[in-house]
Amino acid sequence: MTTIDRIRRLIAILAAGAGALLALGAASPALAATTRVPVYGPPAGLAPGQVPAQVHTVIVAGMPGWQIALIALAAALAAATVAVVLDRARAARRAASATTA
């Protein structure tokens, strides 16, 4: 294994780690938003038998699910395209080096 191959492998490992950290950083706000606080009884200030008013949450900002799915699909297609192009380039390089050796 040459020095270039070791450097290339190290760069690939670092890029994979950076991508994993980026994905974790992008997902952490969504993970924090889904936590629920347990309620152990009726809110303070209600008389016995009085029912608390129902609260409807209004979403002011955010991204619709179809946009998230579209972004994920585009990222998957881009990754697949890059993988195919790199695989073909690698195969062509191996074929060229096999004929010259």
N, CA, C and O atoms as CSV, one atom per row, in Angstrom:
chain,resi,resn,atom,element,x,y,z
A,1,MET,N,N,0.848,-1.166,0.000
A,1,MET,CA,C,0.000,0.000,0.000
A,1,MET,C,C,0.899,1.236,0.000
A,1,MET,O,O,1.787,1.371,0.842
A,2,THR,N,N,0.664,2.103,-0.923
A,2,THR,CA,C,1.497,3.287,-1.045
A,2,THR,C,C,1.019,4.377,-0.092
A,2,THR,O,O,-0.044,4.276,0.519
A,3,THR,N,N,1.816,5.392,0.013
A,3,THR,CA,C,1.478,6.517,0.882
A,3,THR,C,C,0.235,7.233,0.375
A,3,THR,O,O,-0.590,7.685,1.169
A,4,ILE,N,N,0.096,7.339,-0.939
A,4,ILE,CA,C,-1.069,8.003,-1.526
A,4,ILE,C,C,-2.352,7.252,-1.148
A,4,ILE,O,O,-3.364,7.870,-0.819
A,5,ASP,N,N,-2.300,5.922,-1.199
A,5,ASP,CA,C,-3.481,5.138,-0.845
A,5,ASP,C,C,-3.846,5.322,0.623
A,5,ASP,O,O,-5.026,5.398,0.967
A,6,ARG,N,N,-2.854,5.392,1.475
A,6,ARG,CA,C,-3.123,5.608,2.905
A,6,ARG,C,C,-3.738,6.975,3.144
A,6,ARG,O,O,-4.673,7.115,3.933
A,7,ILE,N,N,-3.214,7.979,2.463
A,7,ILE,CA,C,-3.769,9.330,2.603
A,7,ILE,C,C,-5.199,9.364,2.085
A,7,ILE,O,O,-6.074,9.966,2.707
A,8,ARG,N,N,-5.441,8.715,0.939
A,8,ARG,CA,C,-6.787,8.686,0.366
A,8,ARG,C,C,-7.757,7.992,1.321
A,8,ARG,O,O,-8.882,8.456,1.508
A,9,ARG,N,N,-7.329,6.889,1.921
A,9,ARG,CA,C,-8.187,6.168,2.866
A,9,ARG,C,C,-8.460,7.025,4.105
A,9,ARG,O,O,-9.587,7.054,4.599
A,10,LEU,N,N,-7.444,7.719,4.606
A,10,LEU,CA,C,-7.618,8.594,5.758
A,10,LEU,C,C,-8.597,9.721,5.444
A,10,LEU,O,O,-9.443,10.057,6.272
A,11,ILE,N,N,-8.486,10.303,4.261
A,11,ILE,CA,C,-9.412,11.371,3.863
A,11,ILE,C,C,-10.833,10.839,3.767
A,11,ILE,O,O,-11.779,11.522,4.162
A,12,ALA,N,N,-10.992,9.627,3.248
A,12,ALA,CA,C,-12.331,9.040,3.155
A,12,ALA,C,C,-12.920,8.796,4.538
A,12,ALA,O,O,-14.109,9.034,4.754
A,13,ILE,N,N,-12.106,8.326,5.471
A,13,ILE,CA,C,-12.594,8.093,6.833
A,13,ILE,C,C,-12.973,9.408,7.498
A,13,ILE,O,O,-14.006,9.492,8.161
A,14,LEU,N,N,-12.150,10.430,7.327
A,14,LEU,CA,C,-12.463,11.738,7.902
A,14,LEU,C,C,-13.719,12.343,7.284
A,14,LEU,O,O,-14.513,12.971,7.984
A,15,ALA,N,N,-13.904,12.159,5.982
A,15,ALA,CA,C,-15.106,12.682,5.321
A,15,ALA,C,C,-16.353,11.960,5.823
A,15,ALA,O,O,-17.393,12.587,6.026
A,16,ALA,N,N,-16.256,10.651,6.024
A,16,ALA,CA,C,-17.401,9.905,6.550
A,16,ALA,C,C,-17.733,10.353,7.969
A,16,ALA,O,O,-18.905,10.489,8.320
A,17,GLY,N,N,-16.724,10.578,8.773
A,17,GLY,CA,C,-16.961,11.065,10.137
A,17,GLY,C,C,-17.578,12.458,10.147
A,17,GLY,O,O,-18.475,12.743,10.941
A,18,ALA,N,N,-17.093,13.322,9.261
A,18,ALA,CA,C,-17.659,14.668,9.180
A,18,ALA,C,C,-19.113,14.621,8.726
A,18,ALA,O,O,-19.948,15.378,9.223
A,19,GLY,N,N,-19.414,13.733,7.783
A,19,GLY,CA,C,-20.801,13.593,7.337
A,19,GLY,C,C,-21.698,13.073,8.438
A,19,GLY,O,O,-22.839,13.516,8.569
A,20,ALA,N,N,-21.194,12.132,9.238
A,20,ALA,CA,C,-21.984,11.611,10.356
A,20,ALA,C,C,-22.241,12.696,11.394
A,20,ALA,O,O,-23.349,12.802,11.919
A,21,LEU,N,N,-21.226,13.500,11.694
A,21,LEU,CA,C,-21.415,14.595,12.648
A,21,LEU,C,C,-22.383,15.644,12.112
A,21,LEU,O,O,-23.180,16.200,12.867
A,22,LEU,N,N,-22.317,15.911,10.825
A,22,LEU,CA,C,-23.236,16.869,10.216
A,22,LEU,C,C,-24.672,16.362,10.282
A,22,LEU,O,O,-25.591,17.125,10.580
A,23,ALA,N,N,-24.865,15.076,10.004
A,23,ALA,CA,C,-26.206,14.498,10.082
A,23,ALA,C,C,-26.726,14.518,11.508
A,23,ALA,O,O,-27.905,14.792,11.733
A,24,LEU,N,N,-25.860,14.230,12.479
A,24,LEU,CA,C,-26.277,14.264,13.872
A,24,LEU,C,C,-26.641,15.684,14.289
A,24,LEU,O,O,-27.621,15.895,15.004
A,25,GLY,N,N,-25.852,16.657,13.842
A,25,GLY,CA,C,-26.155,18.050,14.160
A,25,GLY,C,C,-27.443,18.529,13.516
A,25,GLY,O,O,-28.160,19.348,14.092
A,26,ALA,N,N,-27.741,18.028,12.334
A,26,ALA,CA,C,-28.977,18.432,11.662
A,26,ALA,C,C,-30.187,17.770,12.295
A,26,ALA,O,O,-31.278,18.340,12.289
A,27,ALA,N,N,-30.008,16.562,12.848
A,27,ALA,CA,C,-31.134,15.836,13.419
A,27,ALA,C,C,-31.396,16.201,14.873
A,27,ALA,O,O,-32.493,15.952,15.372
A,28,SER,N,N,-30.431,16.779,15.562
A,28,SER,CA,C,-30.607,17.032,16.991
A,28,SER,C,C,-31.721,18.026,17.320
A,28,SER,O,O,-32.398,17.813,18.326
A,29,PRO,N,N,-31.967,19.094,16.555
A,29,PRO,CA,C,-33.122,19.938,16.879
A,29,PRO,C,C,-34.446,19.180,16.751
A,29,PRO,O,O,-35.368,19.401,17.536
A,30,ALA,N,N,-34.538,18.290,15.765
A,30,ALA,CA,C,-35.758,17.510,15.614
A,30,ALA,C,C,-35.920,16.531,16.769
A,30,ALA,O,O,-37.036,16.300,17.235
A,31,LEU,N,N,-34.826,15.961,17.228
A,31,LEU,CA,C,-34.896,15.047,18.365
A,31,LEU,C,C,-35.316,15.788,19.628
A,31,LEU,O,O,-36.094,15.260,20.422
A,32,ALA,N,N,-34.818,16.991,19.822
A,32,ALA,CA,C,-35.168,17.758,21.013
A,32,ALA,C,C,-36.624,18.204,20.969
A,32,ALA,O,O,-37.260,18.342,22.014
A,33,ALA,N,N,-37.153,18.428,19.783
A,33,ALA,CA,C,-38.530,18.900,19.669
A,33,ALA,C,C,-39.541,17.799,19.922
A,33,ALA,O,O,-40.703,18.093,20.204
A,34,THR,N,N,-39.135,16.537,19.830
A,34,THR,CA,C,-40.094,15.457,19.998
A,34,THR,C,C,-40.197,14.954,21.432
A,34,THR,O,O,-41.021,14.085,21.717
A,35,THR,N,N,-39.380,15.481,22.341
A,35,THR,CA,C,-39.465,15.015,23.720
A,35,THR,C,C,-40.732,15.558,24.365
A,35,THR,O,O,-41.145,16.687,24.098
A,36,ARG,N,N,-41.342,14.738,25.217
A,36,ARG,CA,C,-42.575,15.143,25.890
A,36,ARG,C,C,-42.326,15.222,27.384
A,36,ARG,O,O,-41.643,14.377,27.964
A,37,VAL,N,N,-42.883,16.232,27.986
A,37,VAL,CA,C,-42.758,16.403,29.420
A,37,VAL,C,C,-43.946,15.708,30.065
A,37,VAL,O,O,-45.087,15.988,29.696
A,38,PRO,N,N,-43.716,14.809,31.018
A,38,PRO,CA,C,-44.845,14.123,31.650
A,38,PRO,C,C,-45.649,15.070,32.538
A,38,PRO,O,O,-45.093,15.955,33.189
A,39,VAL,N,N,-46.940,14.872,32.551
A,39,VAL,CA,C,-47.839,15.671,33.385
A,39,VAL,C,C,-48.368,14.758,34.473
A,39,VAL,O,O,-48.942,13.709,34.181
A,40,TYR,N,N,-48.180,15.149,35.727
A,40,TYR,CA,C,-48.537,14.294,36.846
A,40,TYR,C,C,-49.845,14.689,37.518
A,40,TYR,O,O,-50.143,14.181,38.599
A,41,GLY,N,N,-50.601,15.533,36.949
A,41,GLY,CA,C,-51.869,15.913,37.566
A,41,GLY,C,C,-52.435,17.125,36.865
A,41,GLY,O,O,-51.831,17.647,35.928
A,42,PRO,N,N,-53.599,17.576,37.317
A,42,PRO,CA,C,-54.203,18.754,36.682
A,42,PRO,C,C,-53.393,20.002,36.988
A,42,PRO,O,O,-52.715,20.070,38.014
A,43,PRO,N,N,-53.459,20.971,36.120
A,43,PRO,CA,C,-52.729,22.212,36.353
A,43,PRO,C,C,-53.222,22.910,37.618
A,43,PRO,O,O,-54.369,22.725,38.027
A,44,ALA,N,N,-52.371,23.698,38.225
A,44,ALA,CA,C,-52.736,24.411,39.445
A,44,ALA,C,C,-53.804,25.455,39.151
A,44,ALA,O,O,-53.817,26.056,38.077
A,45,GLY,N,N,-54.680,25.662,40.093
A,45,GLY,CA,C,-55.694,26.696,39.960
A,45,GLY,C,C,-57.033,26.193,39.469
A,45,GLY,O,O,-57.951,26.998,39.311
A,46,LEU,N,N,-57.196,24.897,39.217
A,46,LEU,CA,C,-58.482,24.362,38.776
A,46,LEU,C,C,-59.270,23.842,39.970
A,46,LEU,O,O,-58.721,23.209,40.871
A,47,ALA,N,N,-60.545,24.119,39.956
A,47,ALA,CA,C,-61.422,23.597,41.010
A,47,ALA,C,C,-61.655,22.112,40.755
A,47,ALA,O,O,-61.528,21.660,39.617
A,48,PRO,N,N,-61.994,21.341,41.797
A,48,PRO,CA,C,-62.270,19.919,41.581
A,48,PRO,C,C,-63.424,19.732,40.604
A,48,PRO,O,O,-64.476,20.353,40.749
A,49,GLY,N,N,-63.225,18.890,39.628
A,49,GLY,CA,C,-64.249,18.645,38.617
A,49,GLY,C,C,-64.179,19.578,37.425
A,49,GLY,O,O,-64.851,19.341,36.421
A,50,GLN,N,N,-63.390,20.622,37.508
A,50,GLN,CA,C,-63.269,21.565,36.396
A,50,GLN,C,C,-62.296,20.984,35.374
A,50,GLN,O,O,-61.231,20.481,35.734
A,51,VAL,N,N,-62.668,21.057,34.097
A,51,VAL,CA,C,-61.860,20.488,33.024
A,51,VAL,C,C,-60.977,21.584,32.433
A,51,VAL,O,O,-61.467,22.668,32.117
A,52,PRO,N,N,-59.666,21.311,32.277
A,52,PRO,CA,C,-58.806,22.344,31.685
A,52,PRO,C,C,-59.128,22.539,30.212
A,52,PRO,O,O,-59.568,21.614,29.528
A,53,ALA,N,N,-58.900,23.757,29.735
A,53,ALA,CA,C,-59.161,24.069,28.332
A,53,ALA,C,C,-58.153,23.329,27.457
A,53,ALA,O,O,-56.989,23.167,27.822
A,54,GLN,N,N,-58.625,22.889,26.307
A,54,GLN,CA,C,-57.738,22.188,25.385
A,54,GLN,C,C,-56.917,23.207,24.605
A,54,GLN,O,O,-57.449,24.199,24.108
A,55,VAL,N,N,-55.617,22.952,24.505
A,55,VAL,CA,C,-54.701,23.871,23.833
A,55,VAL,C,C,-54.379,23.308,22.455
A,55,VAL,O,O,-53.984,22.149,22.327
A,56,HIS,N,N,-54.547,24.125,21.438
A,56,HIS,CA,C,-54.215,23.741,20.069
A,56,HIS,C,C,-52.919,24.449,19.688
A,56,HIS,O,O,-52.824,25.675,19.758
A,57,THR,N,N,-51.936,23.674,19.291
A,57,THR,CA,C,-50.647,24.239,18.917
A,57,THR,C,C,-50.707,24.733,17.476
A,57,THR,O,O,-51.157,24.019,16.580
A,58,VAL,N,N,-50.256,25.940,17.272
A,58,VAL,CA,C,-50.192,26.516,15.937
A,58,VAL,C,C,-48.735,26.502,15.501
A,58,VAL,O,O,-47.868,27.050,16.182
A,59,ILE,N,N,-48.476,25.877,14.373
A,59,ILE,CA,C,-47.108,25.811,13.862
A,59,ILE,C,C,-46.861,27.057,13.016
A,59,ILE,O,O,-47.525,27.283,12.005
A,60,VAL,N,N,-45.904,27.848,13.447
A,60,VAL,CA,C,-45.620,29.104,12.771
A,60,VAL,C,C,-44.554,28.912,11.702
A,60,VAL,O,O,-44.641,29.487,10.617
A,61,ALA,N,N,-43.553,28.105,12.012
A,61,ALA,CA,C,-42.461,27.905,11.069
A,61,ALA,C,C,-42.134,26.424,11.018
A,61,ALA,O,O,-42.548,25.644,11.876
A,62,GLY,N,N,-41.393,26.063,10.010
A,62,GLY,CA,C,-41.011,24.669,9.877
A,62,GLY,C,C,-41.010,24.274,8.413
A,62,GLY,O,O,-41.268,25.091,7.530
A,63,MET,N,N,-40.718,23.026,8.180
A,63,MET,CA,C,-40.645,22.531,6.815
A,63,MET,C,C,-41.659,21.404,6.653
A,63,MET,O,O,-41.686,20.481,7.468
A,64,PRO,N,N,-42.491,21.460,5.619
A,64,PRO,CA,C,-43.456,20.385,5.396
A,64,PRO,C,C,-42.769,19.054,5.087
A,64,PRO,O,O,-41.637,19.021,4.605
A,65,GLY,N,N,-43.466,17.977,5.371
A,65,GLY,CA,C,-42.902,16.653,5.183
A,65,GLY,C,C,-42.517,16.359,3.745
A,65,GLY,O,O,-41.522,15.675,3.504
A,66,TRP,N,N,-43.290,16.865,2.773
A,66,TRP,CA,C,-42.966,16.560,1.383
A,66,TRP,C,C,-41.654,17.213,0.975
A,66,TRP,O,O,-40.937,16.677,0.130
A,67,GLN,N,N,-41.324,18.368,1.564
A,67,GLN,CA,C,-40.049,18.999,1.244
A,67,GLN,C,C,-38.884,18.204,1.831
A,67,GLN,O,O,-37.835,18.072,1.199
A,68,ILE,N,N,-39.070,17.682,3.028
A,68,ILE,CA,C,-38.034,16.862,3.648
A,68,ILE,C,C,-37.810,15.603,2.815
A,68,ILE,O,O,-36.669,15.204,2.580
A,69,ALA,N,N,-38.902,14.977,2.368
A,69,ALA,CA,C,-38.781,13.773,1.545
A,69,ALA,C,C,-38.101,14.086,0.216
A,69,ALA,O,O,-37.301,13.286,-0.270
A,70,LEU,N,N,-38.406,15.226,-0.371
A,70,LEU,CA,C,-37.795,15.626,-1.635
A,70,LEU,C,C,-36.289,15.867,-1.473
A,70,LEU,O,O,-35.501,15.478,-2.334
A,71,ILE,N,N,-35.899,16.498,-0.384
A,71,ILE,CA,C,-34.477,16.734,-0.120
A,71,ILE,C,C,-33.751,15.416,0.088
A,71,ILE,O,O,-32.645,15.226,-0.418
A,72,ALA,N,N,-34.375,14.495,0.840
A,72,ALA,CA,C,-33.754,13.185,1.071
A,72,ALA,C,C,-33.609,12.412,-0.239
A,72,ALA,O,O,-32.592,11.756,-0.464
A,73,LEU,N,N,-34.611,12.487,-1.094
A,73,LEU,CA,C,-34.545,11.813,-2.385
A,73,LEU,C,C,-33.439,12.403,-3.257
A,73,LEU,O,O,-32.690,11.663,-3.895
A,74,ALA,N,N,-33.335,13.711,-3.286
A,74,ALA,CA,C,-32.287,14.357,-4.085
A,74,ALA,C,C,-30.897,14.005,-3.556
A,74,ALA,O,O,-29.974,13.784,-4.340
A,75,ALA,N,N,-30.745,13.953,-2.239
A,75,ALA,CA,C,-29.453,13.586,-1.661
A,75,ALA,C,C,-29.092,12.142,-1.991
A,75,ALA,O,O,-27.935,11.839,-2.282
A,76,ALA,N,N,-30.079,11.252,-1.947
A,76,ALA,CA,C,-29.823,9.843,-2.278
A,76,ALA,C,C,-29.439,9.694,-3.746
A,76,ALA,O,O,-28.527,8.934,-4.073
A,77,LEU,N,N,-30.118,10.407,-4.624
A,77,LEU,CA,C,-29.780,10.343,-6.049
A,77,LEU,C,C,-28.393,10.920,-6.322
A,77,LEU,O,O,-27.641,10.385,-7.136
A,78,ALA,N,N,-28.062,12.008,-5.643
A,78,ALA,CA,C,-26.727,12.598,-5.827
A,78,ALA,C,C,-25.645,11.648,-5.335
A,78,ALA,O,O,-24.616,11.484,-5.991
A,79,ALA,N,N,-25.868,11.027,-4.192
A,79,ALA,CA,C,-24.883,10.081,-3.657
A,79,ALA,C,C,-24.719,8.874,-4.577
A,79,ALA,O,O,-23.602,8.409,-4.804
A,80,ALA,N,N,-25.834,8.369,-5.104
A,80,ALA,CA,C,-25.757,7.229,-6.020
A,80,ALA,C,C,-25.025,7.610,-7.304
A,80,ALA,O,O,-24.233,6.821,-7.820
A,81,THR,N,N,-25.278,8.792,-7.816
A,81,THR,CA,C,-24.603,9.249,-9.032
A,81,THR,C,C,-23.101,9.376,-8.815
A,81,THR,O,O,-22.308,8.939,-9.649
A,82,VAL,N,N,-22.718,9.972,-7.701
A,82,VAL,CA,C,-21.291,10.108,-7.392
A,82,VAL,C,C,-20.645,8.738,-7.230
A,82,VAL,O,O,-19.524,8.526,-7.692
A,83,ALA,N,N,-21.340,7.803,-6.580
A,83,ALA,CA,C,-20.787,6.459,-6.382
A,83,ALA,C,C,-20.581,5.751,-7.717
A,83,ALA,O,O,-19.558,5.095,-7.915
A,84,VAL,N,N,-21.533,5.872,-8.629
A,84,VAL,CA,C,-21.410,5.218,-9.928
A,84,VAL,C,C,-20.270,5.844,-10.736
A,84,VAL,O,O,-19.487,5.129,-11.362
A,85,VAL,N,N,-20.176,7.154,-10.724
A,85,VAL,CA,C,-19.117,7.826,-11.481
A,85,VAL,C,C,-17.744,7.440,-10.932
A,85,VAL,O,O,-16.824,7.159,-11.701
A,86,LEU,N,N,-17.604,7.426,-9.615
A,86,LEU,CA,C,-16.314,7.050,-9.029
A,86,LEU,C,C,-15.989,5.587,-9.290
A,86,LEU,O,O,-14.827,5.251,-9.519
A,87,ASP,N,N,-16.987,4.707,-9.263
A,87,ASP,CA,C,-16.740,3.295,-9.529
A,87,ASP,C,C,-16.288,3.090,-10.974
A,87,ASP,O,O,-15.363,2.321,-11.236
A,88,ARG,N,N,-16.932,3.769,-11.895
A,88,ARG,CA,C,-16.533,3.637,-13.304
A,88,ARG,C,C,-15.150,4.210,-13.550
A,88,ARG,O,O,-14.379,3.652,-14.330
A,89,ALA,N,N,-14.824,5.321,-12.893
A,89,ALA,CA,C,-13.492,5.909,-13.041
A,89,ALA,C,C,-12.433,4.971,-12.470
A,89,ALA,O,O,-11.356,4.813,-13.044
A,90,ARG,N,N,-12.746,4.357,-11.343
A,90,ARG,CA,C,-11.805,3.414,-10.738
A,90,ARG,C,C,-11.616,2.182,-11.616
A,90,ARG,O,O,-10.495,1.697,-11.772
A,91,ALA,N,N,-12.711,1.674,-12.193
A,91,ALA,CA,C,-12.611,0.511,-13.075
A,91,ALA,C,C,-11.806,0.847,-14.333
A,91,ALA,O,O,-11.010,0.030,-14.796
A,92,ALA,N,N,-12.009,2.040,-14.881
A,92,ALA,CA,C,-11.259,2.448,-16.062
A,92,ALA,C,C,-9.776,2.604,-15.730
A,92,ALA,O,O,-8.914,2.275,-16.544
A,93,ARG,N,N,-9.489,3.104,-14.542
A,93,ARG,CA,C,-8.093,3.266,-14.148
A,93,ARG,C,C,-7.426,1.907,-13.959
A,93,ARG,O,O,-6.270,1.721,-14.336
A,94,ARG,N,N,-8.160,0.955,-13.371
A,94,ARG,CA,C,-7.600,-0.392,-13.198
A,94,ARG,C,C,-7.378,-1.065,-14.549
A,94,ARG,O,O,-6.366,-1.736,-14.751
A,95,ALA,N,N,-8.318,-0.887,-15.469
A,95,ALA,CA,C,-8.174,-1.492,-16.789
A,95,ALA,C,C,-6.980,-0.887,-17.520
A,95,ALA,O,O,-6.244,-1.600,-18.202
A,96,ALA,N,N,-6.786,0.409,-17.383
A,96,ALA,CA,C,-5.665,1.069,-18.039
A,96,ALA,C,C,-4.333,0.629,-17.428
A,96,ALA,O,O,-3.350,0.441,-18.145
A,97,SER,N,N,-4.304,0.468,-16.118
A,97,SER,CA,C,-3.048,0.064,-15.484
A,97,SER,C,C,-2.765,-1.415,-15.730
A,97,SER,O,O,-1.603,-1.820,-15.737
A,98,ALA,N,N,-3.799,-2.229,-15.933
A,98,ALA,CA,C,-3.579,-3.664,-16.218
A,98,ALA,C,C,-3.000,-3.858,-17.621
A,98,ALA,O,O,-2.209,-4.776,-17.840
A,99,THR,N,N,-3.383,-3.013,-18.561
A,99,THR,CA,C,-2.882,-3.178,-19.938
A,99,THR,C,C,-1.463,-2.621,-20.071
A,99,THR,O,O,-0.721,-3.064,-20.948
A,100,THR,N,N,-1.068,-1.676,-19.237
A,100,THR,CA,C,0.258,-1.094,-19.354
A,100,THR,C,C,1.293,-1.875,-18.549
A,100,THR,O,O,2.491,-1.717,-18.786
A,101,ALA,N,N,0.874,-2.695,-17.625
A,101,ALA,CA,C,1.829,-3.413,-16.768
A,101,ALA,C,C,2.451,-4.608,-17.454
A,101,ALA,O,O,3.271,-5.305,-16.855
